[in-house]
Amino acid sequence: MEARNLAHCFLTLRAVLAAGFFACVCATAQAQPTGPSIAQSEPETVDVAAALCRDVLVLSGEDRDLGIAFMHGHIFGEKGQSVIYPDQLAQSVGVFLELCVEDPQANALATLKKSIAQP
């Protein structure tokens, strides 16, 4: 297995593991006080589609990379797409971050979809 493919597989595994972390960050950013946490009996859920660009921008380094990788996976899963092109993904991340800086209140998933569509 080529080093690039191995690195991609490792990144994919790390993205899956980081999905829970990304979901927690989004939930924390959007959480409303509801009283003591012990009183909550239902498991916490996060709607990834509701995450804003600012939720992604506040992440740093590896956490941001993994969050974006998770969102890419979500988008590709919606499309039923299993083939990726790493160079195109890298380019779309740059466009995504630029768009998010321009409008931090924008929906992160919609912005990422827009950045993937741009050449």
Contacts in CASP RR format, 6 or more apart in sequence:
PFRMAT RR
TARGET T0000
AUTHOR 0000-0000-0000
METHOD contacts of the structure
MODEL  1
MEARNLAHCFLTLRAVLAAGFFACVCATAQAQPTGPSIAQSEPETVDVAA
ALCRDVLVLSGEDRDLGIAFMHGHIFGEKGQSVIYPDQLAQSVGVFLELC
VEDPQANALATLKKSIAQP
1 9 0 8 1.000
4 86 0 8 1.000
8 86 0 8 1.000
11 69 0 8 1.000
12 69 0 8 1.000
14 66 0 8 1.000
14 69 0 8 1.000
15 66 0 8 1.000
15 67 0 8 1.000
15 69 0 8 1.000
15 70 0 8 1.000
15 73 0 8 1.000
16 70 0 8 1.000
18 63 0 8 1.000
18 66 0 8 1.000
18 67 0 8 1.000
18 69 0 8 1.000
18 70 0 8 1.000
19 66 0 8 1.000
19 67 0 8 1.000
19 70 0 8 1.000
21 63 0 8 1.000
21 66 0 8 1.000
22 48 0 8 1.000
22 59 0 8 1.000
22 63 0 8 1.000
22 66 0 8 1.000
22 67 0 8 1.000
22 70 0 8 1.000
23 46 0 8 1.000
23 48 0 8 1.000
24 46 0 8 1.000
25 55 0 8 1.000
25 58 0 8 1.000
25 59 0 8 1.000
25 63 0 8 1.000
26 46 0 8 1.000
26 48 0 8 1.000
26 50 0 8 1.000
26 51 0 8 1.000
26 55 0 8 1.000
27 44 0 8 1.000
27 46 0 8 1.000
29 52 0 8 1.000
29 54 0 8 1.000
29 55 0 8 1.000
29 58 0 8 1.000
30 50 0 8 1.000
30 55 0 8 1.000
34 40 0 8 1.000
48 70 0 8 1.000
48 71 0 8 1.000
48 74 0 8 1.000
48 109 0 8 1.000
49 107 0 8 1.000
49 109 0 8 1.000
50 107 0 8 1.000
51 71 0 8 1.000
51 107 0 8 1.000
51 108 0 8 1.000
51 109 0 8 1.000
52 104 0 8 1.000
52 105 0 8 1.000
52 106 0 8 1.000
52 107 0 8 1.000
52 108 0 8 1.000
53 99 0 8 1.000
53 100 0 8 1.000
53 101 0 8 1.000
53 103 0 8 1.000
53 104 0 8 1.000
53 105 0 8 1.000
53 106 0 8 1.000
53 107 0 8 1.000
53 108 0 8 1.000
53 111 0 8 1.000
54 100 0 8 1.000
54 104 0 8 1.000
54 105 0 8 1.000
55 108 0 8 1.000
56 64 0 8 1.000
56 67 0 8 1.000
56 68 0 8 1.000
56 71 0 8 1.000
56 100 0 8 1.000
56 108 0 8 1.000
57 64 0 8 1.000
57 97 0 8 1.000
57 100 0 8 1.000
57 101 0 8 1.000
57 104 0 8 1.000
59 67 0 8 1.000
68 93 0 8 1.000
68 96 0 8 1.000
68 112 0 8 1.000
71 108 0 8 1.000
71 109 0 8 1.000
71 112 0 8 1.000
72 84 0 8 1.000
72 89 0 8 1.000
72 92 0 8 1.000
72 112 0 8 1.000
72 116 0 8 1.000
74 109 0 8 1.000
75 109 0 8 1.000
75 112 0 8 1.000
75 113 0 8 1.000
75 116 0 8 1.000
76 82 0 8 1.000
76 84 0 8 1.000
88 116 0 8 1.000
92 112 0 8 1.000
92 115 0 8 1.000
92 116 0 8 1.000
92 118 0 8 1.000
93 115 0 8 1.000
94 115 0 8 1.000
95 115 0 8 1.000
95 118 0 8 1.000
96 111 0 8 1.000
96 112 0 8 1.000
96 115 0 8 1.000
99 106 0 8 1.000
99 111 0 8 1.000
99 114 0 8 1.000
99 115 0 8 1.000
100 106 0 8 1.000
100 108 0 8 1.000
100 111 0 8 1.000
103 111 0 8 1.000
END
